Amino acid sequence: MIFTCEEHIDVAIDEYVEETEQAPDISPVDNNERPCWFCGKKAVYVVGN
């Protein structure tokens, strides 16, 4: 699973698809304490299963 902010959602989707060759599930983050994997801002979405 990749936690991502609004700005990096496209990068996260591309990375997930490249690694798994499947379309990811995209859900809002339940816990706003999670950081974005790309920039460290608060994550808004979780990409993955």
C-alpha angles and dihedrals in degrees: 000000000000121000112210143172124233091265096056102039092108092051091049093050092048092049093048093049092047092052100041104022087224135104111258129231110241119206136167114259113256094202116049090199091082114102126223109258091224105045109005096243118132111292117240099180139033115214117202141042 
